[in-house]
Structure formats: structure tokens, C-alpha cells
Amino acid sequence: MNERISIRRALAPLHASEGTLEEVLKMIEREDTRKMTYRRTGRRTVHTALLAAALALALAGTAWAVGEYTGFFQTVFGNESIGSRDPENKTLTDKDGNVVKQYVVPGQERAPVDPDQAQELVGDVTANVGTSVTIEGVTFTVEDFVMDCNGMGVLTYTMEDPEGFPGVEFDASSMLSDPLAGGRLTGPVLTVHDGSGKKLGWLDSAQYVAAGGTDTKKTVVLYFAAFDSLDGTEQLKLTFSVATDYDADEGELDTKEGGILFPMAGAVDAETLTGPEGWSASVSPVGLKIASPEGKRGGYEYYFNAVALQMADGTEYVLEQEEPYMYNVTVGAICHDGGTAMVFDRLVDPAQVQSVTAVARDTSTDTDFTLTFTK
């Protein structure tokens, strides 16, 4: 068990304040002179005497928030904020009732999250940003986030509109902003920047509105995947847009933007599984990246129509399958190196993953081939 979890559990019965946490972390920082990017990022050496000092501080009357990220873990990894759904047949029709298109919306299975397991797997690299920007009266605040060494992760942000989000419809886990009805929200963009703030590129992302909230304040969950490897020295930026005027005749929308730039937290490690020659799979608690042989381009020369993780307890976590049509992936991105990134809809312990199987389609021959990755 790492030292941070030891401190958390030691202080848990004491119901301590945030001030104590800051004092304890100052002790840790003096013990280990490495720079801390976030107050909970990275691993630090904590001796018995240091833990005793932390307890003394707590007993003196100041306390730190036990389970600081429990709500975050439940919201982004659990099944309470958004539920499972079965595959659903959809039919699109025109104004005369003629069928334009028929398709199937894939099912998705959400799973409960164990807060203690979440803390052990990703607690040390979960960070709080807590920075806000207000645009046209709407306040956006980037809250908590976690990412892995492959640039996959999830963050939450809140949006607060004292006018009650006019022109915006919230349906279960989504939102629809109608500019004709005064809807002002146009959706954020997540980008990566170097240390000087220069934009290097953007990340693929998908979001949903978390359950709960109020008429004037909502929490949004945003999953993301990088197209290129991130070395940890870069920064992320979430840029928000608010519509100020909509010209229905021209179909043009005027907006104002504001962004929040923040350094990356420490990245959670991934375990590598070996596949056929030139193929490999990297599994972290938050995502899977399948790397293809050099020169083989995902999305062009092949794509996946079935992927599953086989677990040590005999269960299987299906990421994608055709029958029944399931897609337990929040973001699926084709990376610039030819690999495929898949962000999970739940938390996974890489130590419990025994193997990964994937069925890929060769686009040149329109035939399938199976890949098996093992430790």
C-alpha cells in the first residue's frame, strides 16, 4: 500500500480539515525536494515519524477531506451518474414520413465502482484544478481529472448559468442547445499545449451531463484520448464557447470563447501485453491502446469490430462486439502512430487482466483476423 493511502486511512476516523492536508503535504515536500505539480500527484516517501506528525496535526483540531475524490470516481467510473442501456433500433424519417435511414444504437454496460480500489489504482494521479472562467454570464470550472501514460483519461467540469440555461434541453445524460431558442452553449474543445502555452494539437473527446445538478448548475464528464504521445511536460486547455448571436437566415453563430489552461497531473502507468509480431496492447486503469506494426494504419488498413479483456476471475469486459451490438467505450481514437485508443466506461485493474482479444477487419481483403495479447 502506498504512503498516501496509509495517511488517508490513518486520518479517516478523525474527520480532519483541508488545512491539515496542506500541512502534511508540506512535510512531505520537505522530505522529498522534488517539485509537486498537484497536491496529490506522484509518490512521496513518508516515514513513521512523519505520519505521527500528521496524526498530531489532525488531533490538534484541523482536518483534511477524507475520500476527497470519491464523488469524482463514482461519477466518471460508476453506474450511478449514467446507467446501462440495451441496443436500440432507430429509424430516421423525413417530413413526409419516408424512411431515410435505419440503424442500431449500441448498448452500453456500466459497472459499480469500489472507491477504495479507485483510490489505490488512480488516487495518486488524480488532480484537482478548481479554475474558473466566466463567459457571457456563464461560469465554467474545471474540477478533477485523471489520465494515463497513453494520454487517455477523464475530467469533470461544472457550468453555472444564473439564467437557468435558456434554450438548452437536458435529456438524461446529454444536452441540446438550440440557438433559435436562445441556447448559448456550444460545447468545449480540449487541446494540448507546450510549456509556453503554444497549442500543439487537440484531443478526441466525448462528454455527458452527470445526473443530479440544479436548474442553474450542472456537472459534465468529459472523456478524452490523445492522438499523439504526451511526455508529461505539456499542458491541457479546455476552451468553452458561449453563443452571443445567431443569424437564422445566414446560419451563422457568433460566439465568445474563454479557456482554462492547466498542467497535466502525473500519469497512471499501463501494463504491456504482447501480441502477434509487431502488435502489442497497453492496458491502464482507464483505457486500452492497441499498437499496430510499423506502417500499418488503423482506420485505413484495418479496424476493430470486437475487442474484449479477459479477467483473472473468469469474467470478460467486452469493449466492443457486433451481436448483440455493444460498445463499452467512451472515446475511440485512431492515433497518428497507427494505433487505436479506447477509453473505458469503468475502472479496470490491469493486474487482473489476463489477456486481450480483438477481431480486426482487413480493409484490403474485407476479411477478419483475430489478435490475442497476453502478459
C-alpha positions in Angstrom: 0.0 0.0 0.0 1.5 3.4 -0.9 2.2 6.1 1.8 -0.6 8.4 0.7 -3.2 5.8 1.2 -1.6 5.0 4.6 -2.1 8.6 5.6 -5.6 8.7 4.2 -6.7 5.6 6.2 -4.9 6.8 9.3 -6.7 10.1 9.3 -10.0 8.7 8.1 -11.6 8.3 11.6 -10.6 11.8 12.6 -12.7 13.7 10.0 -9.9 16.3 9.5 -9.8 19.7 7.6 -8.2 20.7 4.3 -5.7 22.7 6.3 -4.2 19.6 7.8 -3.7 18.1 4.4 -1.7 21.1 3.3 0.5 20.9 6.4 1.1 17.2 5.9 2.0 17.8 2.2 4.4 20.5 3.2 6.1 18.0 5.4 6.2 15.5 2.5 7.6 18.2 0.2 10.4 19.0 2.7 11.1 15.2 3.0 11.3 14.9 -0.8 12.5 18.0 -2.6 11.0 17.1 -6.0 8.5 19.6 -7.3 4.8 18.8 -6.8 2.6 19.6 -9.8 -0.5 19.0 -7.8 -1.1 18.4 -4.1 -1.9 14.7 -4.8 0.4 13.9 -7.7 3.2 11.4 -7.6 4.6 9.2 -4.8 6.5 10.5 -1.8 8.5 8.8 0.9 6.7 9.2 4.3 8.5 7.8 7.4 6.7 6.7 10.6 7.6 10.0 12.3 6.0 12.0 9.5 2.8 10.0 9.8 2.8 10.6 13.5 3.2 14.3 12.9 0.2 14.2 10.6 -1.9 12.5 13.2 -0.8 15.1 15.7 -2.0 17.8 13.4 -5.3 16.1 12.9 -5.8 15.6 16.7 -5.0 19.3 17.2 -8.3 20.1 15.5 -7.6 20.7 11.8 -8.6 18.0 9.3 -8.4 17.1 5.7 -11.2 15.8 3.5 -11.4 12.0 3.7 -12.4 10.5 0.4 -11.7 13.7 -1.5 -12.2 12.1 -4.9 -14.8 9.5 -4.0 -17.6 11.5 -5.7 -15.4 12.0 -8.8 -14.7 8.3 -9.0 -18.4 7.4 -8.6 -19.4 9.9 -11.3 -16.9 9.1 -14.0 -16.3 5.3 -13.4 -19.5 4.1 -11.8 -23.1 3.4 -12.8 -24.9 6.0 -10.6 -24.4 9.1 -12.8 -25.3 7.3 -16.1 -26.9 3.9 -16.4 -26.6 0.9 -18.7 -28.7 0.7 -21.9 -29.7 -2.1 -24.3 -29.1 -1.9 -28.0 -31.9 0.1 -29.7 -33.2 0.1 -33.2 -33.6 3.6 -34.7 -35.4 4.8 -37.8 -34.9 8.3 -39.3 -37.8 9.7 -41.4 -38.2 12.9 -43.4 -41.1 15.3 -43.0 -43.3 13.1 -45.2 -42.7 10.1 -43.1 -40.4 8.3 -45.6 -37.7 6.2 -44.1 -34.3 7.9 -44.6 -32.1 5.6 -42.5 -32.3 2.7 -40.1 -29.6 1.9 -37.7 -28.8 0.4 -34.3 -27.6 2.4 -31.2 -25.2 0.1 -29.4 -25.9 -0.9 -25.8 -23.6 0.1 -23.0 -22.9 -1.6 -19.7 -21.9 0.5 -16.8 -20.4 -1.1 -13.6 -20.2 -0.1 -9.9 -17.0 1.4 -8.7 -15.2 0.5 -5.5 -13.9 3.8 -4.0 -11.1 2.1 -2.1 -10.0 0.3 -5.3 -10.2 3.5 -7.3 -8.1 5.3 -4.7 -5.4 2.6 -4.9 -5.4 2.4 -8.7 -5.6 6.1 -9.6 -5.8 8.2 -6.4 -2.2 9.4 -6.5 -2.5 10.7 -10.1 -6.0 12.2 -9.7 -5.7 16.0 -9.5 -7.9 19.0 -8.7 -7.7 22.0 -10.9 -10.5 24.2 -9.5 -10.0 27.0 -12.0 -12.9 29.0 -13.5 -13.7 31.3 -16.4 -16.9 33.3 -16.9 -18.2 33.9 -20.4 -21.3 36.0 -21.1 -22.5 35.3 -17.5 -21.9 31.5 -17.7 -19.2 30.3 -15.3 -17.2 27.1 -16.2 -15.0 25.4 -13.7 -12.6 22.6 -14.4 -12.7 20.3 -11.4 -10.9 16.9 -11.2 -9.2 14.8 -13.7 -7.0 11.7 -14.2 -5.1 10.4 -17.2 -2.8 7.6 -18.1 0.6 7.4 -19.8 -1.0 6.9 -23.2 -2.9 10.3 -23.0 -6.3 8.8 -22.2 -8.4 10.0 -19.3 -11.4 11.8 -17.9 -12.2 15.1 -16.3 -15.2 16.9 -14.9 -16.2 20.5 -15.2 -19.2 22.4 -13.9 -21.2 25.1 -15.7 -23.3 27.6 -13.9 -25.8 29.9 -15.5 -27.9 32.1 -13.2 -30.4 32.4 -16.0 -31.0 28.6 -15.9 -29.6 27.7 -19.3 -32.3 29.1 -21.6 -32.7 27.3 -24.9 -30.9 24.2 -23.7 -32.6 20.9 -23.3 -31.1 18.3 -20.9 -32.1 14.8 -21.7 -30.8 12.0 -19.3 -27.1 12.3 -20.0 -26.9 14.8 -22.9 -27.7 18.4 -23.7 -29.1 20.0 -26.8 -28.6 23.8 -27.3 -31.0 25.4 -29.8 -29.7 28.9 -30.9 -33.1 29.7 -32.3 -34.5 29.4 -28.8 -31.7 31.4 -27.2 -29.4 28.4 -26.5 -26.0 29.7 -25.6 -23.9 26.5 -25.0 -21.8 25.3 -28.0 -19.5 22.7 -26.4 -15.9 22.8 -25.3 -12.7 21.8 -27.1 -9.8 20.1 -25.4 -6.3 20.8 -26.7 -2.7 20.2 -25.7 -0.1 22.9 -25.3 3.6 23.2 -24.6 5.1 24.8 -21.6 4.9 28.3 -23.1 1.2 27.8 -23.9 1.6 27.2 -27.6 -1.0 24.8 -29.0 0.4 21.5 -30.2 -2.8 19.8 -31.2 -6.2 18.7 -30.0 -7.6 15.6 -28.3 -10.5 13.4 -29.2 -13.3 13.6 -26.6 -16.8 12.8 -25.7 -19.0 14.1 -22.8 -22.2 13.6 -20.9 -24.1 15.6 -18.3 -23.9 13.9 -14.9 -27.1 13.0 -13.1 -28.3 15.5 -10.5 -27.3 19.1 -10.5 -29.7 22.0 -10.3 -31.6 24.2 -12.8 -28.6 26.6 -12.8 -25.6 24.4 -12.2 -24.6 21.1 -14.0 -21.6 18.8 -13.8 -20.3 17.5 -17.1 -18.0 14.4 -17.6 -15.5 14.6 -20.5 -13.5 11.6 -21.6 -10.5 12.1 -23.8 -7.8 10.4 -25.8 -4.7 12.0 -27.3 -3.7 11.4 -30.9 0.0 11.6 -30.1 2.1 10.5 -27.1 2.2 13.0 -24.3 5.5 13.4 -22.4 4.0 14.9 -19.3 5.6 18.3 -19.7 2.8 19.7 -21.7 -0.4 21.4 -20.6 -4.1 20.8 -21.3 -6.5 23.5 -22.2 -10.3 23.3 -22.2 -11.9 26.1 -24.3 -15.5 27.0 -23.7 -17.8 28.8 -26.2 -21.0 30.8 -25.5 -23.2 31.9 -28.3 -23.9 35.7 -28.4 -25.9 35.9 -31.6 -27.4 33.6 -34.2 -28.3 34.7 -37.8 -31.0 32.2 -38.8 -31.0 33.5 -42.4 -27.3 33.1 -42.8 -26.9 30.1 -40.5 -24.1 31.9 -38.7 -23.4 31.7 -35.0 -21.4 34.4 -33.2 -19.6 33.2 -30.0 -17.3 34.3 -27.3 -14.6 32.0 -26.0 -12.7 31.5 -22.8 -10.2 28.8 -21.9 -8.7 27.2 -18.8 -5.0 26.1 -19.2 -3.7 23.7 -16.6 -0.7 21.4 -16.2 -1.1 17.7 -16.6 -1.3 15.5 -13.5 1.0 12.6 -13.1 0.1 9.8 -15.5 -1.0 6.4 -14.2 1.1 3.5 -15.6 -0.1 0.9 -18.0 0.9 -2.8 -18.4 2.0 -4.1 -21.8 0.7 -7.3 -23.3 2.4 -9.0 -26.2 0.6 -9.9 -29.4 1.5 -11.3 -32.8 4.7 -9.9 -34.4 4.6 -6.2 -34.4 1.4 -5.9 -32.3 1.1 -5.0 -28.7 -1.6 -3.8 -26.2 -1.2 -1.4 -23.3 -3.7 -1.6 -20.5 -4.2 1.1 -17.8 -7.0 1.5 -15.3 -8.7 4.0 -17.7 -8.0 2.8 -21.2 -6.6 0.3 -23.7 -4.2 1.2 -26.6 -3.5 -1.4 -29.3 -0.4 -0.6 -31.2 -0.1 -1.9 -34.8 3.1 -2.9 -36.7 5.1 0.0 -38.0 3.5 1.4 -41.2 0.1 -0.3 -40.6 -2.5 2.5 -40.4 -5.5 2.0 -38.2 -8.8 3.2 -39.8 -7.3 2.8 -43.2 -5.8 -0.7 -43.4 -7.7 -2.2 -40.6 -10.4 -1.5 -37.9 -11.7 -3.4 -34.9 -15.3 -4.8 -34.7 -14.7 -6.8 -31.5 -12.4 -6.3 -28.5 -12.6 -7.8 -25.0 -10.5 -8.1 -21.9 -10.3 -11.5 -20.2 -10.0 -11.1 -16.4 -8.4 -13.3 -13.8 -11.7 -14.1 -12.1 -13.0 -15.6 -15.3 -15.2 -12.7 -16.3 -14.8 -10.7 -19.5 -15.0 -7.0 -20.1 -16.4 -6.5 -23.6 -15.4 -3.3 -25.2 -17.0 -3.9 -28.5 -18.9 -6.6 -30.2 -21.4 -6.9 -33.1 -24.0 -9.3 -31.7 -25.6 -8.1 -29.6 -24.2 -4.7 -30.6 -22.3 -3.4 -27.5 -19.9 -0.5 -27.2 -18.5 -0.1 -23.7 -16.0 2.6 -24.9 -16.4 6.3 -24.2 -13.9 7.5 -26.7 -12.3 5.5 -29.5 -9.5 7.3 -31.4 -7.2 6.3 -34.2 -3.8 7.7 -33.2 -1.3 9.2 -35.5 1.1 6.3 -35.0 -1.4 3.9 -36.4 -2.6 2.6 -33.0 -6.1 2.6 -31.6 -7.0 4.1 -28.2 -10.1 3.1 -26.3 -11.2 4.9 -23.2 -13.1 2.6 -20.7 -16.5 3.3 -19.3 -15.4 1.8 -16.0 -12.3 1.4 -13.9 -10.0 -1.6 -14.7 -7.3 -3.2 -12.6 -4.5 -4.0 -15.1 -3.1 -6.6 -12.8 -6.3 -8.6 -13.2 -6.2 -8.6 -17.0 -5.1 -11.9 -18.2 -5.4 -11.3 -21.9 -7.0 -9.2 -24.6 -8.6 -10.5 -27.7 -9.5 -8.4 -30.8 -11.2 -9.2 -34.1 -10.0 -6.8 -36.8 -11.2 -6.3 -40.3 -8.5 -6.1 -43.1 -9.9 -3.4 -45.4 -7.9 -4.5 -48.4 -9.4 -8.0 -48.4 -12.6 -7.4 -46.4 -11.7 -10.4 -44.2 -11.4 -10.7 -40.4 -8.3 -11.7 -38.4 -8.0 -12.3 -34.7 -5.4 -10.9 -32.4 -4.6 -12.3 -28.9 -2.4 -10.3 -26.4 -1.0 -11.9 -23.3 1.3 -11.0 -20.5 
